[in-house]
Amino acid sequence: MLSLIGLIFFGILQIFFPSLRSGGAEFLLSGAGIVIFSLFLTFDLKRVHRLAVGGASPFLLALSLYLDIFNLFLYVLRFVAVMGGRRR
């Protein structure tokens, strides 16, 4: 959870400091985002497997999986954009 707060904080810093939008910083940020949301996805899949038998709310489980996959997709796109040199 602290790493997610760190990603949000670094993203806010990029708004105010254009020097943090360099290729290296974007590469590190997108790589960290991919790792973090992959771990979140793994954790939530394990939680779905464990709590589906216990009667957990299927809506909340589906929502958490959707958000993990969506954010992971965004960070993969950001990573591909940095690698392709087409970041605006």
PDB file with one MODEL, atoms N, CA, C and O in Angstrom:
MODEL        1
ATOM      1  N   MET A   1       0.826  -1.190   0.000  1.00  0.00           N
ATOM      2  CA  MET A   1       0.000   0.000   0.000  1.00  0.00           C
ATOM      3  C   MET A   1       0.874   1.260   0.000  1.00  0.00           C
ATOM      4  O   MET A   1       0.546   2.256  -0.644  1.00  0.00           O
ATOM      5  N   LEU A   2       1.979   1.199   0.724  1.00  0.00           N
ATOM      6  CA  LEU A   2       2.870   2.364   0.745  1.00  0.00           C
ATOM      7  C   LEU A   2       3.491   2.621  -0.624  1.00  0.00           C
ATOM      8  O   LEU A   2       3.735   3.768  -0.996  1.00  0.00           O
ATOM      9  N   SER A   3       3.742   1.560  -1.361  1.00  0.00           N
ATOM     10  CA  SER A   3       4.307   1.755  -2.704  1.00  0.00           C
ATOM     11  C   SER A   3       3.303   2.424  -3.637  1.00  0.00           C
ATOM     12  O   SER A   3       3.689   3.208  -4.504  1.00  0.00           O
ATOM     13  N   LEU A   4       2.031   2.120  -3.466  1.00  0.00           N
ATOM     14  CA  LEU A   4       0.994   2.773  -4.264  1.00  0.00           C
ATOM     15  C   LEU A   4       0.916   4.259  -3.929  1.00  0.00           C
ATOM     16  O   LEU A   4       0.755   5.091  -4.822  1.00  0.00           O
ATOM     17  N   ILE A   5       1.027   4.588  -2.661  1.00  0.00           N
ATOM     18  CA  ILE A   5       1.042   5.999  -2.245  1.00  0.00           C
ATOM     19  C   ILE A   5       2.279   6.698  -2.817  1.00  0.00           C
ATOM     20  O   ILE A   5       2.217   7.863  -3.208  1.00  0.00           O
ATOM     21  N   GLY A   6       3.402   5.973  -2.863  1.00  0.00           N
ATOM     22  CA  GLY A   6       4.609   6.527  -3.469  1.00  0.00           C
ATOM     23  C   GLY A   6       4.436   6.812  -4.953  1.00  0.00           C
ATOM     24  O   GLY A   6       4.909   7.834  -5.449  1.00  0.00           O
ATOM     25  N   LEU A   7       3.756   5.909  -5.669  1.00  0.00           N
ATOM     26  CA  LEU A   7       3.480   6.136  -7.096  1.00  0.00           C
ATOM     27  C   LEU A   7       2.610   7.375  -7.298  1.00  0.00           C
ATOM     28  O   LEU A   7       2.863   8.185  -8.190  1.00  0.00           O
ATOM     29  N   ILE A   8       1.592   7.509  -6.467  1.00  0.00           N
ATOM     30  CA  ILE A   8       0.700   8.676  -6.572  1.00  0.00           C
ATOM     31  C   ILE A   8       1.468   9.956  -6.272  1.00  0.00           C
ATOM     32  O   ILE A   8       1.307  10.958  -6.970  1.00  0.00           O
ATOM     33  N   PHE A   9       2.302   9.927  -5.234  1.00  0.00           N
ATOM     34  CA  PHE A   9       3.079  11.108  -4.856  1.00  0.00           C
ATOM     35  C   PHE A   9       4.050  11.499  -5.967  1.00  0.00           C
ATOM     36  O   PHE A   9       4.185  12.680  -6.285  1.00  0.00           O
ATOM     37  N   PHE A  10       4.728  10.512  -6.558  1.00  0.00           N
ATOM     38  CA  PHE A  10       5.661  10.798  -7.639  1.00  0.00           C
ATOM     39  C   PHE A  10       4.932  11.326  -8.869  1.00  0.00           C
ATOM     40  O   PHE A  10       5.454  12.188  -9.575  1.00  0.00           O
ATOM     41  N   GLY A  11       3.737  10.821  -9.130  1.00  0.00           N
ATOM     42  CA  GLY A  11       2.933  11.323 -10.245  1.00  0.00           C
ATOM     43  C   GLY A  11       2.530  12.773 -10.048  1.00  0.00           C
ATOM     44  O   GLY A  11       2.509  13.554 -11.000  1.00  0.00           O
ATOM     45  N   ILE A  12       2.207  13.134  -8.805  1.00  0.00           N
ATOM     46  CA  ILE A  12       1.873  14.530  -8.506  1.00  0.00           C
ATOM     47  C   ILE A  12       3.105  15.418  -8.644  1.00  0.00           C
ATOM     48  O   ILE A  12       3.008  16.541  -9.138  1.00  0.00           O
ATOM     49  N   LEU A  13       4.264  14.920  -8.210  1.00  0.00           N
ATOM     50  CA  LEU A  13       5.493  15.693  -8.369  1.00  0.00           C
ATOM     51  C   LEU A  13       5.824  15.934  -9.837  1.00  0.00           C
ATOM     52  O   LEU A  13       6.375  16.978 -10.185  1.00  0.00           O
ATOM     53  N   GLN A  14       5.491  14.976 -10.700  1.00  0.00           N
ATOM     54  CA  GLN A  14       5.745  15.149 -12.132  1.00  0.00           C
ATOM     55  C   GLN A  14       4.914  16.280 -12.725  1.00  0.00           C
ATOM     56  O   GLN A  14       5.319  16.894 -13.712  1.00  0.00           O
ATOM     57  N   ILE A  15       3.774  16.556 -12.143  1.00  0.00           N
ATOM     58  CA  ILE A  15       2.946  17.661 -12.636  1.00  0.00           C
ATOM     59  C   ILE A  15       3.639  18.990 -12.398  1.00  0.00           C
ATOM     60  O   ILE A  15       3.627  19.866 -13.263  1.00  0.00           O
ATOM     61  N   PHE A  16       4.245  19.142 -11.224  1.00  0.00           N
ATOM     62  CA  PHE A  16       4.826  20.427 -10.837  1.00  0.00           C
ATOM     63  C   PHE A  16       6.288  20.600 -11.237  1.00  0.00           C
ATOM     64  O   PHE A  16       6.765  21.729 -11.354  1.00  0.00           O
ATOM     65  N   PHE A  17       7.004  19.499 -11.447  1.00  0.00           N
ATOM     66  CA  PHE A  17       8.418  19.568 -11.813  1.00  0.00           C
ATOM     67  C   PHE A  17       8.635  18.858 -13.148  1.00  0.00           C
ATOM     68  O   PHE A  17       8.728  17.631 -13.186  1.00  0.00           O
ATOM     69  N   PRO A  18       8.716  19.609 -14.230  1.00  0.00           N
ATOM     70  CA  PRO A  18       8.872  18.995 -15.560  1.00  0.00           C
ATOM     71  C   PRO A  18      10.158  18.193 -15.719  1.00  0.00           C
ATOM     72  O   PRO A  18      10.235  17.330 -16.593  1.00  0.00           O
ATOM     73  N   SER A  19      11.166  18.458 -14.895  1.00  0.00           N
ATOM     74  CA  SER A  19      12.410  17.697 -15.009  1.00  0.00           C
ATOM     75  C   SER A  19      12.217  16.231 -14.621  1.00  0.00           C
ATOM     76  O   SER A  19      13.029  15.385 -14.995  1.00  0.00           O
ATOM     77  N   LEU A  20      11.159  15.921 -13.881  1.00  0.00           N
ATOM     78  CA  LEU A  20      10.875  14.540 -13.498  1.00  0.00           C
ATOM     79  C   LEU A  20      10.155  13.769 -14.594  1.00  0.00           C
ATOM     80  O   LEU A  20       9.832  12.595 -14.412  1.00  0.00           O
ATOM     81  N   ARG A  21       9.900  14.408 -15.723  1.00  0.00           N
ATOM     82  CA  ARG A  21       9.245  13.748 -16.850  1.00  0.00           C
ATOM     83  C   ARG A  21      10.253  13.217 -17.868  1.00  0.00           C
ATOM     84  O   ARG A  21       9.896  12.923 -19.009  1.00  0.00           O
ATOM     85  N   SER A  22      11.495  13.099 -17.454  1.00  0.00           N
ATOM     86  CA  SER A  22      12.524  12.608 -18.372  1.00  0.00           C
ATOM     87  C   SER A  22      12.312  11.119 -18.638  1.00  0.00           C
ATOM     88  O   SER A  22      11.521  10.460 -17.964  1.00  0.00           O
ATOM     89  N   GLY A  23      13.024  10.609 -19.621  1.00  0.00           N
ATOM     90  CA  GLY A  23      12.870   9.215 -20.014  1.00  0.00           C
ATOM     91  C   GLY A  23      13.224   8.236 -18.906  1.00  0.00           C
ATOM     92  O   GLY A  23      12.544   7.227 -18.718  1.00  0.00           O
ATOM     93  N   GLY A  24      14.286   8.533 -18.176  1.00  0.00           N
ATOM     94  CA  GLY A  24      14.708   7.641 -17.100  1.00  0.00           C
ATOM     95  C   GLY A  24      13.710   7.578 -15.960  1.00  0.00           C
ATOM     96  O   GLY A  24      13.419   6.501 -15.440  1.00  0.00           O
ATOM     97  N   ALA A  25      13.186   8.728 -15.574  1.00  0.00           N
ATOM     98  CA  ALA A  25      12.199   8.767 -14.489  1.00  0.00           C
ATOM     99  C   ALA A  25      10.905   8.080 -14.916  1.00  0.00           C
ATOM    100  O   ALA A  25      10.289   7.367 -14.124  1.00  0.00           O
ATOM    101  N   GLU A  26      10.495   8.289 -16.152  1.00  0.00           N
ATOM    102  CA  GLU A  26       9.288   7.623 -16.666  1.00  0.00           C
ATOM    103  C   GLU A  26       9.482   6.116 -16.739  1.00  0.00           C
ATOM    104  O   GLU A  26       8.565   5.346 -16.452  1.00  0.00           O
ATOM    105  N   PHE A  27      10.678   5.705 -17.123  1.00  0.00           N
ATOM    106  CA  PHE A  27      10.989   4.281 -17.194  1.00  0.00           C
ATOM    107  C   PHE A  27      10.890   3.639 -15.813  1.00  0.00           C
ATOM    108  O   PHE A  27      10.291   2.574 -15.665  1.00  0.00           O
ATOM    109  N   LEU A  28      11.473   4.280 -14.805  1.00  0.00           N
ATOM    110  CA  LEU A  28      11.408   3.752 -13.438  1.00  0.00           C
ATOM    111  C   LEU A  28       9.993   3.754 -12.892  1.00  0.00           C
ATOM    112  O   LEU A  28       9.575   2.795 -12.242  1.00  0.00           O
ATOM    113  N   LEU A  29       9.254   4.822 -13.150  1.00  0.00           N
ATOM    114  CA  LEU A  29       7.887   4.919 -12.648  1.00  0.00           C
ATOM    115  C   LEU A  29       6.993   3.869 -13.293  1.00  0.00           C
ATOM    116  O   LEU A  29       6.207   3.218 -12.604  1.00  0.00           O
ATOM    117  N   SER A  30       7.101   3.700 -14.582  1.00  0.00           N
ATOM    118  CA  SER A  30       6.250   2.708 -15.246  1.00  0.00           C
ATOM    119  C   SER A  30       6.657   1.291 -14.857  1.00  0.00           C
ATOM    120  O   SER A  30       5.793   0.430 -14.693  1.00  0.00           O
ATOM    121  N   GLY A  31       7.940   1.033 -14.707  1.00  0.00           N
ATOM    122  CA  GLY A  31       8.389  -0.287 -14.267  1.00  0.00           C
ATOM    123  C   GLY A  31       7.920  -0.600 -12.857  1.00  0.00           C
ATOM    124  O   GLY A  31       7.492  -1.720 -12.576  1.00  0.00           O
ATOM    125  N   ALA A  32       7.998   0.383 -11.970  1.00  0.00           N
ATOM    126  CA  ALA A  32       7.510   0.183 -10.603  1.00  0.00           C
ATOM    127  C   ALA A  32       6.003  -0.033 -10.595  1.00  0.00           C
ATOM    128  O   ALA A  32       5.504  -0.868  -9.840  1.00  0.00           O
ATOM    129  N   GLY A  33       5.275   0.701 -11.420  1.00  0.00           N
ATOM    130  CA  GLY A  33       3.828   0.528 -11.502  1.00  0.00           C
ATOM    131  C   GLY A  33       3.443  -0.855 -11.999  1.00  0.00           C
ATOM    132  O   GLY A  33       2.480  -1.446 -11.510  1.00  0.00           O
ATOM    133  N   ILE A  34       4.189  -1.377 -12.970  1.00  0.00           N
ATOM    134  CA  ILE A  34       3.917  -2.717 -13.488  1.00  0.00           C
ATOM    135  C   ILE A  34       4.137  -3.757 -12.397  1.00  0.00           C
ATOM    136  O   ILE A  34       3.319  -4.659 -12.219  1.00  0.00           O
ATOM    137  N   VAL A  35       5.237  -3.632 -11.671  1.00  0.00           N
ATOM    138  CA  VAL A  35       5.524  -4.591 -10.600  1.00  0.00           C
ATOM    139  C   VAL A  35       4.484  -4.504  -9.494  1.00  0.00           C
ATOM    140  O   VAL A  35       4.000  -5.533  -9.021  1.00  0.00           O
ATOM    141  N   ILE A  36       4.135  -3.302  -9.077  1.00  0.00           N
ATOM    142  CA  ILE A  36       3.188  -3.121  -7.979  1.00  0.00           C
ATOM    143  C   ILE A  36       1.808  -3.658  -8.341  1.00  0.00           C
ATOM    144  O   ILE A  36       1.199  -4.376  -7.547  1.00  0.00           O
ATOM    145  N   PHE A  37       1.311  -3.324  -9.519  1.00  0.00           N
ATOM    146  CA  PHE A  37      -0.026  -3.786  -9.881  1.00  0.00           C
ATOM    147  C   PHE A  37      -0.048  -5.263 -10.256  1.00  0.00           C
ATOM    148  O   PHE A  37      -1.098  -5.900 -10.171  1.00  0.00           O
ATOM    149  N   SER A  38       1.082  -5.817 -10.667  1.00  0.00           N
ATOM    150  CA  SER A  38       1.143  -7.273 -10.847  1.00  0.00           C
ATOM    151  C   SER A  38       1.035  -7.974  -9.501  1.00  0.00           C
ATOM    152  O   SER A  38       0.367  -9.001  -9.385  1.00  0.00           O
ATOM    153  N   LEU A  39       1.686  -7.425  -8.490  1.00  0.00           N
ATOM    154  CA  LEU A  39       1.572  -7.994  -7.145  1.00  0.00           C
ATOM    155  C   LEU A  39       0.165  -7.833  -6.585  1.00  0.00           C
ATOM    156  O   LEU A  39      -0.355  -8.746  -5.943  1.00  0.00           O
ATOM    157  N   PHE A  40      -0.455  -6.680  -6.823  1.00  0.00           N
ATOM    158  CA  PHE A  40      -1.839  -6.491  -6.393  1.00  0.00           C
ATOM    159  C   PHE A  40      -2.768  -7.486  -7.076  1.00  0.00           C
ATOM    160  O   PHE A  40      -3.666  -8.038  -6.441  1.00  0.00           O
ATOM    161  N   LEU A  41      -2.556  -7.715  -8.363  1.00  0.00           N
ATOM    162  CA  LEU A  41      -3.382  -8.667  -9.104  1.00  0.00           C
ATOM    163  C   LEU A  41      -3.208 -10.078  -8.551  1.00  0.00           C
ATOM    164  O   LEU A  41      -4.182 -10.814  -8.394  1.00  0.00           O
ATOM    165  N   THR A  42      -1.972 -10.449  -8.257  1.00  0.00           N
ATOM    166  CA  THR A  42      -1.715 -11.765  -7.681  1.00  0.00           C
ATOM    167  C   THR A  42      -2.387 -11.902  -6.317  1.00  0.00           C
ATOM    168  O   THR A  42      -2.999 -12.928  -6.020  1.00  0.00           O
ATOM    169  N   PHE A  43      -2.269 -10.869  -5.497  1.00  0.00           N
ATOM    170  CA  PHE A  43      -2.892 -10.891  -4.175  1.00  0.00           C
ATOM    171  C   PHE A  43      -4.411 -10.997  -4.285  1.00  0.00           C
ATOM    172  O   PHE A  43      -5.028 -11.772  -3.555  1.00  0.00           O
ATOM    173  N   ASP A  44      -5.013 -10.237  -5.180  1.00  0.00           N
ATOM    174  CA  ASP A  44      -6.472 -10.263  -5.318  1.00  0.00           C
ATOM    175  C   ASP A  44      -6.970 -11.577  -5.908  1.00  0.00           C
ATOM    176  O   ASP A  44      -8.046 -12.047  -5.539  1.00  0.00           O
ATOM    177  N   LEU A  45      -6.203 -12.179  -6.822  1.00  0.00           N
ATOM    178  CA  LEU A  45      -6.595 -13.492  -7.338  1.00  0.00           C
ATOM    179  C   LEU A  45      -6.553 -14.537  -6.233  1.00  0.00           C
ATOM    180  O   LEU A  45      -7.416 -15.412  -6.163  1.00  0.00           O
ATOM    181  N   LYS A  46      -5.553 -14.443  -5.378  1.00  0.00           N
ATOM    182  CA  LYS A  46      -5.478 -15.352  -4.239  1.00  0.00           C
ATOM    183  C   LYS A  46      -6.653 -15.120  -3.287  1.00  0.00           C
ATOM    184  O   LYS A  46      -7.209 -16.067  -2.732  1.00  0.00           O
ATOM    185  N   ARG A  47      -7.024 -13.849  -3.106  1.00  0.00           N
ATOM    186  CA  ARG A  47      -8.147 -13.513  -2.238  1.00  0.00           C
ATOM    187  C   ARG A  47      -9.466 -14.011  -2.822  1.00  0.00           C
ATOM    188  O   ARG A  47     -10.333 -14.475  -2.081  1.00  0.00           O
ATOM    189  N   VAL A  48      -9.625 -13.921  -4.137  1.00  0.00           N
ATOM    190  CA  VAL A  48     -10.828 -14.441  -4.786  1.00  0.00           C
ATOM    191  C   VAL A  48     -10.909 -15.954  -4.588  1.00  0.00           C
ATOM    192  O   VAL A  48     -11.968 -16.494  -4.269  1.00  0.00           O
ATOM    193  N   HIS A  49      -9.802 -16.612  -4.776  1.00  0.00           N
ATOM    194  CA  HIS A  49      -9.783 -18.064  -4.612  1.00  0.00           C
ATOM    195  C   HIS A  49     -10.120 -18.464  -3.172  1.00  0.00           C
ATOM    196  O   HIS A  49     -10.853 -19.427  -2.948  1.00  0.00           O
ATOM    197  N   ARG A  50      -9.592 -17.731  -2.210  1.00  0.00           N
ATOM    198  CA  ARG A  50      -9.787 -18.055  -0.801  1.00  0.00           C
ATOM    199  C   ARG A  50     -11.160 -17.643  -0.296  1.00  0.00           C
ATOM    200  O   ARG A  50     -11.785 -18.391   0.456  1.00  0.00           O
ATOM    201  N   LEU A  51     -11.647 -16.466  -0.694  1.00  0.00           N
ATOM    202  CA  LEU A  51     -12.891 -15.940  -0.143  1.00  0.00           C
ATOM    203  C   LEU A  51     -14.138 -16.320  -0.949  1.00  0.00           C
ATOM    204  O   LEU A  51     -15.257 -16.131  -0.473  1.00  0.00           O
ATOM    205  N   ALA A  52     -13.961 -16.845  -2.149  1.00  0.00           N
ATOM    206  CA  ALA A  52     -15.130 -17.221  -2.945  1.00  0.00           C
ATOM    207  C   ALA A  52     -15.912 -18.335  -2.258  1.00  0.00           C
ATOM    208  O   ALA A  52     -17.137 -18.399  -2.363  1.00  0.00           O
ATOM    209  N   VAL A  53     -15.217 -19.187  -1.575  1.00  0.00           N
ATOM    210  CA  VAL A  53     -15.872 -20.270  -0.845  1.00  0.00           C
ATOM    211  C   VAL A  53     -16.543 -19.722   0.412  1.00  0.00           C
ATOM    212  O   VAL A  53     -17.566 -20.249   0.849  1.00  0.00           O
ATOM    213  N   GLY A  54     -15.971 -18.661   0.998  1.00  0.00           N
ATOM    214  CA  GLY A  54     -16.484 -18.111   2.244  1.00  0.00           C
ATOM    215  C   GLY A  54     -17.665 -17.177   2.089  1.00  0.00           C
ATOM    216  O   GLY A  54     -18.176 -16.690   3.098  1.00  0.00           O
ATOM    217  N   GLY A  55     -18.120 -16.903   0.896  1.00  0.00           N
ATOM    218  CA  GLY A  55     -19.294 -16.062   0.698  1.00  0.00           C
ATOM    219  C   GLY A  55     -18.998 -14.574   0.663  1.00  0.00           C
ATOM    220  O   GLY A  55     -19.835 -13.775   1.084  1.00  0.00           O
ATOM    221  N   ALA A  56     -17.839 -14.183   0.177  1.00  0.00           N
ATOM    222  CA  ALA A  56     -17.506 -12.767   0.069  1.00  0.00           C
ATOM    223  C   ALA A  56     -18.338 -12.127  -1.038  1.00  0.00           C
ATOM    224  O   ALA A  56     -18.931 -12.818  -1.867  1.00  0.00           O
ATOM    225  N   SER A  57     -18.371 -10.816  -1.037  1.00  0.00           N
ATOM    226  CA  SER A  57     -19.139 -10.083  -2.031  1.00  0.00           C
ATOM    227  C   SER A  57     -18.498 -10.229  -3.412  1.00  0.00           C
ATOM    228  O   SER A  57     -17.372  -9.778  -3.619  1.00  0.00           O
ATOM    229  N   PRO A  58     -19.191 -10.843  -4.339  1.00  0.00           N
ATOM    230  CA  PRO A  58     -18.597 -11.013  -5.672  1.00  0.00           C
ATOM    231  C   PRO A  58     -18.408  -9.695  -6.402  1.00  0.00           C
ATOM    232  O   PRO A  58     -17.500  -9.567  -7.224  1.00  0.00           O
ATOM    233  N   PHE A  59     -19.246  -8.721  -6.114  1.00  0.00           N
ATOM    234  CA  PHE A  59     -19.110  -7.417  -6.759  1.00  0.00           C
ATOM    235  C   PHE A  59     -17.800  -6.749  -6.360  1.00  0.00           C
ATOM    236  O   PHE A  59     -17.087  -6.230  -7.220  1.00  0.00           O
ATOM    237  N   LEU A  60     -17.475  -6.755  -5.081  1.00  0.00           N
ATOM    238  CA  LEU A  60     -16.240  -6.119  -4.625  1.00  0.00           C
ATOM    239  C   LEU A  60     -15.003  -6.870  -5.106  1.00  0.00           C
ATOM    240  O   LEU A  60     -13.982  -6.259  -5.423  1.00  0.00           O
ATOM    241  N   LEU A  61     -15.100  -8.181  -5.159  1.00  0.00           N
ATOM    242  CA  LEU A  61     -13.973  -8.951  -5.679  1.00  0.00           C
ATOM    243  C   LEU A  61     -13.747  -8.660  -7.162  1.00  0.00           C
ATOM    244  O   LEU A  61     -12.607  -8.500  -7.600  1.00  0.00           O
ATOM    245  N   ALA A  62     -14.821  -8.591  -7.926  1.00  0.00           N
ATOM    246  CA  ALA A  62     -14.702  -8.283  -9.358  1.00  0.00           C
ATOM    247  C   ALA A  62     -14.192  -6.864  -9.570  1.00  0.00           C
ATOM    248  O   ALA A  62     -13.392  -6.616 -10.473  1.00  0.00           O
ATOM    249  N   LEU A  63     -14.650  -5.937  -8.744  1.00  0.00           N
ATOM    250  CA  LEU A  63     -14.194  -4.550  -8.862  1.00  0.00           C
ATOM    251  C   LEU A  63     -12.704  -4.424  -8.571  1.00  0.00           C
ATOM    252  O   LEU A  63     -11.995  -3.709  -9.279  1.00  0.00           O
ATOM    253  N   SER A  64     -12.226  -5.104  -7.549  1.00  0.00           N
ATOM    254  CA  SER A  64     -10.802  -5.032  -7.231  1.00  0.00           C
ATOM    255  C   SER A  64      -9.962  -5.653  -8.355  1.00  0.00           C
ATOM    256  O   SER A  64      -8.901  -5.129  -8.696  1.00  0.00           O
ATOM    257  N   LEU A  65     -10.427  -6.754  -8.925  1.00  0.00           N
ATOM    258  CA  LEU A  65      -9.702  -7.352 -10.051  1.00  0.00           C
ATOM    259  C   LEU A  65      -9.711  -6.431 -11.273  1.00  0.00           C
ATOM    260  O   LEU A  65      -8.693  -6.283 -11.949  1.00  0.00           O
ATOM    261  N   TYR A  66     -10.855  -5.818 -11.550  1.00  0.00           N
ATOM    262  CA  TYR A  66     -10.960  -4.912 -12.687  1.00  0.00           C
ATOM    263  C   TYR A  66      -9.986  -3.739 -12.530  1.00  0.00           C
ATOM    264  O   TYR A  66      -9.283  -3.387 -13.477  1.00  0.00           O
ATOM    265  N   LEU A  67      -9.944  -3.143 -11.354  1.00  0.00           N
ATOM    266  CA  LEU A  67      -9.060  -2.003 -11.139  1.00  0.00           C
ATOM    267  C   LEU A  67      -7.591  -2.398 -11.237  1.00  0.00           C
ATOM    268  O   LEU A  67      -6.777  -1.636 -11.758  1.00  0.00           O
ATOM    269  N   ASP A  68      -7.251  -3.576 -10.743  1.00  0.00           N
ATOM    270  CA  ASP A  68      -5.868  -4.045 -10.873  1.00  0.00           C
ATOM    271  C   ASP A  68      -5.483  -4.224 -12.330  1.00  0.00           C
ATOM    272  O   ASP A  68      -4.414  -3.780 -12.750  1.00  0.00           O
ATOM    273  N   ILE A  69      -6.336  -4.865 -13.098  1.00  0.00           N
ATOM    274  CA  ILE A  69      -6.038  -5.116 -14.509  1.00  0.00           C
ATOM    275  C   ILE A  69      -5.991  -3.812 -15.294  1.00  0.00           C
ATOM    276  O   ILE A  69      -5.129  -3.636 -16.155  1.00  0.00           O
ATOM    277  N   PHE A  70      -6.910  -2.898 -15.002  1.00  0.00           N
ATOM    278  CA  PHE A  70      -6.947  -1.617 -15.699  1.00  0.00           C
ATOM    279  C   PHE A  70      -5.676  -0.801 -15.432  1.00  0.00           C
ATOM    280  O   PHE A  70      -5.071  -0.273 -16.366  1.00  0.00           O
ATOM    281  N   ASN A  71      -5.275  -0.698 -14.170  1.00  0.00           N
ATOM    282  CA  ASN A  71      -4.065   0.056 -13.840  1.00  0.00           C
ATOM    283  C   ASN A  71      -2.816  -0.612 -14.392  1.00  0.00           C
ATOM    284  O   ASN A  71      -1.895   0.071 -14.837  1.00  0.00           O
ATOM    285  N   LEU A  72      -2.776  -1.931 -14.367  1.00  0.00           N
ATOM    286  CA  LEU A  72      -1.644  -2.641 -14.949  1.00  0.00           C
ATOM    287  C   LEU A  72      -1.550  -2.359 -16.451  1.00  0.00           C
ATOM    288  O   LEU A  72      -0.457  -2.144 -16.974  1.00  0.00           O
ATOM    289  N   PHE A  73      -2.680  -2.358 -17.135  1.00  0.00           N
ATOM    290  CA  PHE A  73      -2.708  -2.046 -18.559  1.00  0.00           C
ATOM    291  C   PHE A  73      -2.195  -0.628 -18.826  1.00  0.00           C
ATOM    292  O   PHE A  73      -1.430  -0.413 -19.766  1.00  0.00           O
ATOM    293  N   LEU A  74      -2.613   0.339 -18.003  1.00  0.00           N
ATOM    294  CA  LEU A  74      -2.152   1.714 -18.188  1.00  0.00           C
ATOM    295  C   LEU A  74      -0.647   1.842 -18.002  1.00  0.00           C
ATOM    296  O   LEU A  74       0.011   2.559 -18.756  1.00  0.00           O
ATOM    297  N   TYR A  75      -0.095   1.155 -17.004  1.00  0.00           N
ATOM    298  CA  TYR A  75       1.346   1.235 -16.787  1.00  0.00           C
ATOM    299  C   TYR A  75       2.119   0.493 -17.868  1.00  0.00           C
ATOM    300  O   TYR A  75       3.233   0.895 -18.205  1.00  0.00           O
ATOM    301  N   VAL A  76       1.560  -0.576 -18.416  1.00  0.00           N
ATOM    302  CA  VAL A  76       2.219  -1.252 -19.538  1.00  0.00           C
ATOM    303  C   VAL A  76       2.230  -0.330 -20.759  1.00  0.00           C
ATOM    304  O   VAL A  76       3.236  -0.247 -21.463  1.00  0.00           O
ATOM    305  N   LEU A  77       1.117   0.360 -21.012  1.00  0.00           N
ATOM    306  CA  LEU A  77       1.089   1.327 -22.120  1.00  0.00           C
ATOM    307  C   LEU A  77       2.105   2.440 -21.921  1.00  0.00           C
ATOM    308  O   LEU A  77       2.776   2.859 -22.864  1.00  0.00           O
ATOM    309  N   ARG A  78       2.213   2.913 -20.691  1.00  0.00           N
ATOM    310  CA  ARG A  78       3.177   3.965 -20.380  1.00  0.00           C
ATOM    311  C   ARG A  78       4.600   3.459 -20.609  1.00  0.00           C
ATOM    312  O   ARG A  78       5.441   4.186 -21.138  1.00  0.00           O
ATOM    313  N   PHE A  79       4.868   2.227 -20.215  1.00  0.00           N
ATOM    314  CA  PHE A  79       6.184   1.616 -20.404  1.00  0.00           C
ATOM    315  C   PHE A  79       6.510   1.489 -21.892  1.00  0.00           C
ATOM    316  O   PHE A  79       7.626   1.797 -22.311  1.00  0.00           O
ATOM    317  N   VAL A  80       5.549   1.040 -22.681  1.00  0.00           N
ATOM    318  CA  VAL A  80       5.754   0.886 -24.121  1.00  0.00           C
ATOM    319  C   VAL A  80       5.986   2.256 -24.766  1.00  0.00           C
ATOM    320  O   VAL A  80       6.802   2.386 -25.679  1.00  0.00           O
ATOM    321  N   ALA A  81       5.270   3.267 -24.290  1.00  0.00           N
ATOM    322  CA  ALA A  81       5.457   4.616 -24.836  1.00  0.00           C
ATOM    323  C   ALA A  81       6.857   5.146 -24.531  1.00  0.00           C
ATOM    324  O   ALA A  81       7.472   5.801 -25.372  1.00  0.00           O
ATOM    325  N   VAL A  82       7.355   4.866 -23.339  1.00  0.00           N
ATOM    326  CA  VAL A  82       8.710   5.311 -22.983  1.00  0.00           C
ATOM    327  C   VAL A  82       9.743   4.568 -23.813  1.00  0.00           C
ATOM    328  O   VAL A  82      10.712   5.164 -24.283  1.00  0.00           O
ATOM    329  N   MET A  83       9.541   3.277 -23.992  1.00  0.00           N
ATOM    330  CA  MET A  83      10.486   2.498 -24.767  1.00  0.00           C
ATOM    331  C   MET A  83      10.466   2.903 -26.247  1.00  0.00           C
ATOM    332  O   MET A  83      11.487   2.825 -26.931  1.00  0.00           O
ATOM    333  N   GLY A  84       9.314   3.328 -26.727  1.00  0.00           N
ATOM    334  CA  GLY A  84       9.211   3.754 -28.120  1.00  0.00           C
ATOM    335  C   GLY A  84       9.608   5.198 -28.337  1.00  0.00           C
ATOM    336  O   GLY A  84       9.746   5.630 -29.481  1.00  0.00           O
ATOM    337  N   GLY A  85       9.796   5.961 -27.261  1.00  0.00           N
ATOM    338  CA  GLY A  85      10.205   7.358 -27.379  1.00  0.00           C
ATOM    339  C   GLY A  85       9.107   8.279 -27.831  1.00  0.00           C
ATOM    340  O   GLY A  85       9.398   9.340 -28.385  1.00  0.00           O
ATOM    341  N   ARG A  86       7.855   7.926 -27.622  1.00  0.00           N
ATOM    342  CA  ARG A  86       6.740   8.748 -28.085  1.00  0.00           C
ATOM    343  C   ARG A  86       5.961   9.353 -26.930  1.00  0.00           C
ATOM    344  O   ARG A  86       4.747   9.530 -27.035  1.00  0.00           O
ATOM    345  N   ARG A  87       6.624   9.671 -25.841  1.00  0.00           N
ATOM    346  CA  ARG A  87       5.972  10.266 -24.664  1.00  0.00           C
ATOM    347  C   ARG A  87       5.795  11.743 -24.902  1.00  0.00           C
ATOM    348  O   ARG A  87       6.739  12.429 -25.293  1.00  0.00           O
ATOM    349  N   ARG A  88       4.570  12.253 -24.667  1.00  0.00           N
ATOM    350  CA  ARG A  88       4.311  13.683 -24.849  1.00  0.00           C
ATOM    351  C   ARG A  88       4.073  14.339 -23.531  1.00  0.00           C
ATOM    352  O   ARG A  88       3.836  15.546 -23.476  1.00  0.00           O
TER     353      ARG A  88
ENDMDL
END
